[in-house]
Amino acid sequence: LNEVDTLPIIKFLQTTYPSIQIVQPNTHKNATMSTESMDVIIVPVVGFDTQGNRIGMGGGWYDKFLAMHPEAIKVGLAYDECEVQKVKPEAHDVRLDYIVTPTRLIDTHQLE
C-alpha cells in the first residue's frame, strides 16, 4: 500500500473551515521547512504501530519537520492494513500523538 492521499482531507478542511490556515509543505529534500507555529500536523503513514511509531516515504523529511514543532499535535493518516506489531524507531524518529484509519482513532497516549 501507498501513503494515504491527504489532498481530499485538505480540500475538505479548506471548504468546511475557511478561516483555518492550512500549510501544504514542499517535501522535496532541499525544500525550506516552515518554522511558523502549528497547532496540528497531519502526516501520511505507510506503516505504524499503536505506540505512535511510523514508517513513511519521506526519507526522514517528516521527522525533521515534526521535531521542529514539538508543541503541535501530530496525527498520522493510515490504512488499517498498514498496522504492524512493532516499528523499531530510530533516534531521529518522532512519535505520533494520534493515528487515524478508516475504522479507528488510536490515541497513543493511552498506551503509555
Secondary structure per residue as TSV (DSSP state, phi and psi in degrees):
chain	resnum	aa	ss	phi	psi
A	1	L	-	360.0	154.7
A	2	N	-	-95.7	177.0
A	3	E	-	-65.3	153.5
A	4	V	-	-65.7	137.0
A	5	D	-	-74.9	115.4
A	6	T	-	-85.9	-8.0
A	7	L	H	-59.5	-43.5
A	8	P	H	-60.1	-39.9
A	9	I	H	-70.5	-34.6
A	10	I	H	-63.4	-45.8
A	11	K	H	-63.0	-41.5
A	12	F	H	-60.8	-47.4
A	13	L	H	-63.8	-41.4
A	14	Q	H	-63.9	-38.1
A	15	T	H	-76.2	-45.0
A	16	T	H	-77.6	-35.4
A	17	Y	-	-127.9	71.6
A	18	P	T	-63.7	-15.1
A	19	S	T	-85.5	-11.9
A	20	I	S	-83.9	150.3
A	21	Q	-	-95.4	127.5
A	22	I	-	-116.4	126.1
A	23	V	-	-109.9	120.2
A	24	Q	-	-100.3	109.3
A	25	P	-	-73.8	152.1
A	26	N	-	-89.3	109.6
A	27	T	-	-89.5	12.7
A	28	H	S	-59.3	143.5
A	29	K	T	-49.3	-40.5
A	30	N	T	-101.3	10.9
A	31	A	-	-70.7	150.2
A	32	T	-	-75.5	135.8
A	33	M	-	-95.3	140.9
A	34	S	-	-67.6	134.3
A	35	T	-	-108.1	1.2
A	36	E	S	-68.3	152.8
A	37	S	-	-64.1	140.3
A	38	M	-	-131.3	142.0
A	39	D	S	-85.3	-42.6
A	40	V	E	-137.2	138.5
A	41	I	E	-124.4	126.3
A	42	I	E	-109.3	127.4
A	43	V	E	-126.5	145.6
A	44	P	E	-76.8	148.6
A	45	V	-	-130.9	135.4
A	46	V	S	-92.2	-37.5
A	47	G	E	-146.2	152.0
A	48	F	E	-155.5	159.9
A	49	D	-	-119.7	170.0
A	50	T	T	-75.7	-2.4
A	51	Q	T	-88.8	-0.6
A	52	G	S	94.2	6.9
A	53	N	-	-81.7	143.9
A	54	R	E	-133.2	157.8
A	55	I	E	-120.8	130.3
A	56	G	-	-128.0	-168.8
A	57	M	S	-121.4	14.4
A	58	G	S	-88.6	2.7
A	59	G	T	63.2	28.6
A	60	G	T	91.9	-4.2
A	61	W	H	-59.6	-48.8
A	62	Y	H	-64.0	-37.4
A	63	D	H	-63.1	-40.6
A	64	K	H	-63.4	-44.0
A	65	F	H	-64.6	-45.9
A	66	L	H	-62.9	-38.1
A	67	A	H	-65.5	-28.5
A	68	M	T	-74.3	-13.1
A	69	H	-	-129.3	64.4
A	70	P	T	-64.4	-22.4
A	71	E	T	-79.6	-17.4
A	72	A	S	-75.9	147.6
A	73	I	E	-77.5	128.8
A	74	K	E	-107.1	117.5
A	75	V	E	-120.5	128.6
A	76	G	E	-103.7	138.9
A	77	L	E	-105.9	126.5
A	78	A	-	-146.5	163.0
A	79	Y	-	-86.1	148.3
A	80	D	G	-54.4	-38.9
A	81	E	G	-66.8	-9.9
A	82	C	G	-87.7	-4.6
A	83	E	B	-70.4	133.9
A	84	V	-	-122.0	163.9
A	85	Q	S	-60.6	-48.3
A	86	K	-	-154.7	131.4
A	87	V	-	-102.0	124.4
A	88	K	-	-82.5	106.1
A	89	P	-	-72.5	148.8
A	90	E	-	-94.8	168.3
A	91	A	T	-56.5	-34.5
A	92	H	T	-88.3	-6.2
A	93	D	-	-69.5	142.0
A	94	V	-	-113.0	126.8
A	95	R	-	-73.0	148.9
A	96	L	-	-87.9	150.2
A	97	D	S	-82.8	-35.3
A	98	Y	E	-141.1	151.1
A	99	I	E	-128.8	128.7
A	100	V	E	-113.3	126.2
A	101	T	-	-120.6	174.5
A	102	P	S	-59.3	-22.5
A	103	T	S	-120.7	-5.4
A	104	R	-	-143.6	154.0
A	105	L	E	-121.9	114.9
A	106	I	E	-103.9	118.4
A	107	D	E	-93.9	105.8
A	108	T	G	-71.2	-15.2
A	109	H	G	-71.8	-29.4
A	110	Q	G	-72.0	-12.3
A	111	L	G	-100.9	2.2
A	112	E	-	-77.8	360.0
